[in-house]
Amino acid sequence: MKITKLLKSALLLAAILGNASAVAYSPEESEATCKKPRFTDFNLTTYNATENIEVAPESEFYFKVSPWVDPTTIKLNAKNQPLDFTVETNNSFHKVKAKLPAAFTGLFVRINTSAKAVLGCDDQAGWLVKVAKQ
């Protein structure tokens, strides 16, 4: 009888400790719940060596960023130079609009963007374009 009580107590203790670790909160879990920003719908044709498609000089371009991004954290640059841009926001996405500077005419240009989600995680994206000569 004493062994049975001891066994029941041990099982109860194991069950309590097992539940405590299952309910515990870890930093990895908060990181997993933060959705990284998504960058979609870039409207210029990206460069592909086999097709060699060029974009017009001083082209206006846009792309969309997921709605859970803090729009004040969006950064945009081309050839490592910051670009001026505007952000239009609705419930479904942020639309970032900008224009390629005239100085990039005839060059390959890497357009890079980054942003932070409201919950803190961040991500970045980029596109390579070839700007036509005038």
C-alpha positions in Angstrom: 0.0 0.0 0.0 2.9 2.3 0.9 4.6 1.6 -2.5 1.3 2.3 -4.3 1.0 5.8 -2.6 4.7 6.5 -3.4 4.2 5.5 -7.0 1.1 7.6 -7.4 2.9 10.6 -5.8 5.8 10.1 -8.2 3.5 10.0 -11.2 1.6 13.1 -10.0 4.9 15.0 -9.6 6.1 13.9 -13.1 2.8 15.0 -14.6 3.0 18.4 -12.9 6.6 18.9 -14.0 5.8 17.8 -17.5 3.0 20.4 -17.8 5.2 23.2 -16.4 7.8 22.7 -19.1 5.1 22.6 -21.8 3.6 25.9 -20.6 7.0 27.6 -20.2 7.7 30.6 -22.5 11.0 30.8 -24.3 12.5 33.6 -26.5 12.6 31.2 -29.5 8.8 31.0 -29.4 8.4 34.7 -29.6 10.8 34.8 -32.6 8.7 32.1 -34.3 5.5 34.1 -33.9 6.9 37.2 -35.5 6.0 37.1 -39.2 8.9 38.5 -41.3 8.1 41.2 -43.8 7.2 40.0 -47.3 8.1 42.0 -50.4 6.0 41.3 -53.5 4.8 42.6 -56.9 8.0 44.4 -58.0 6.8 45.9 -61.3 10.1 46.3 -63.2 11.5 43.4 -65.2 14.5 42.0 -63.3 17.6 41.4 -65.2 18.2 37.9 -66.7 21.3 37.3 -68.8 19.6 35.0 -71.3 16.8 37.5 -72.0 18.8 40.8 -71.5 15.7 42.9 -70.9 16.4 46.5 -70.0 14.2 49.0 -68.2 13.7 52.6 -69.4 15.9 55.3 -67.9 14.3 57.1 -64.9 11.6 54.4 -64.6 9.1 54.7 -61.9 8.7 51.5 -59.9 6.8 50.0 -57.0 6.5 47.0 -54.9 4.3 45.9 -52.1 5.2 45.1 -48.5 3.1 43.0 -46.1 0.7 44.9 -43.8 2.3 43.8 -40.6 5.3 46.0 -41.4 5.9 49.3 -39.6 6.0 51.6 -42.6 8.4 54.0 -40.8 11.1 51.3 -40.9 11.1 50.8 -44.7 14.5 51.6 -46.3 15.2 51.7 -50.0 18.4 52.2 -51.9 19.9 51.6 -55.3 23.6 51.1 -55.9 24.0 51.8 -52.1 22.5 55.2 -52.5 19.3 56.0 -50.5 16.3 56.6 -52.8 13.4 58.9 -52.1 10.1 57.0 -52.0 6.5 57.3 -51.0 4.4 54.8 -49.1 0.6 54.2 -49.7 -1.0 52.2 -47.0 -4.2 50.2 -46.9 -5.4 47.2 -44.9 -3.8 44.6 -47.2 -0.3 46.0 -47.9 2.0 49.0 -48.1 2.8 50.1 -51.6 6.3 51.7 -52.0 6.8 53.9 -55.0 10.1 55.4 -56.3 11.9 56.5 -59.4 15.3 55.4 -60.8 17.7 58.4 -60.8 18.9 59.7 -64.2 22.5 58.9 -63.1 21.8 55.2 -63.5 21.2 55.4 -67.2 23.0 52.5 -69.0 24.0 50.8 -65.8 23.2 47.6 -63.9 21.4 48.6 -60.7 20.7 46.6 -57.6 17.6 47.9 -55.8 17.5 46.9 -52.1 14.9 47.3 -49.5 14.5 46.3 -45.8 11.8 46.7 -43.2 10.8 45.6 -39.7 7.6 43.9 -38.7 5.5 45.5 -35.9 6.6 42.6 -33.6 10.3 43.3 -34.2 11.6 40.8 -36.8 13.0 42.1 -40.0 13.8 41.1 -43.6 15.2 42.4 -46.8 14.8 41.9 -50.5 16.4 43.1 -53.7 16.1 43.1 -57.5 18.7 43.6 -60.2 17.7 45.7 -63.2 19.6 46.8 -66.3 18.8 50.4 -67.2 18.8 51.2 -71.0 21.0 53.9 -72.5 19.0 56.8 -73.8 
